[in-house]
């Protein structure tokens, strides 16, 4: 993208969307220290949660659309990445499991899903003799799990994955925590009226929503022709 003349701005949260009629003309974003910038463009690709998107739009919003938007609910998401020397569970030939995602059904752990990054791409693991896994937790920002420190989460996740026999805790050499708010739209609240919201956002000729119903982050990509 940069090689083609594009720009990537990190650390900016979009909170205002300026429109003229049914066309977006610019967005405003703020960074962690309160600085504010305006970005103009011809086309806007949004992955913002739709609730925040509607709030940010300065065009008139019909009452029913605002009602649907405010009634949407989301699930938040934590990934705990663990680097390990090996897994206890292996293929019959002793090799690394070939699965990419494994759903966890054990009722006595909070872990919902496990992914093996080696199987996404070998380029995700610097040392091919190591195993890089992601432990996925579906939660809410108000949960005790979300409020844990990174180090507490790493210890908690290692204990859970060791408990169900995926690896030995002693084989873990490193870890990393990523929290993603509003990752998944929940299929309750006002979700059964989602078409009303979609009809409104589809009316903007140069605004395109992508991702899980436009709910994955507070990001808008701008294309200038």
Secondary structure, DSSP 8 states (H G I E B T S, - for coil): -TTTT-----S-EEEEEEEETTEEEEEEEE-TTS-EEEEE-SEEEE-S-HHHHHHHB-S---HHHHHHHHH--EEEEEEEEEEES--SS--TTS-----SEEE---TT----EEEEHHHH-GGG-SSTTSEEEEEEEEE-TTSHHHHS-HHHHHHHHHHHHHHTTS--GGGEEEEEEEEEEEEEE-SSTTGGGHHHHHHHHHTSTTEEE-SSSS-S-S-EEEE--
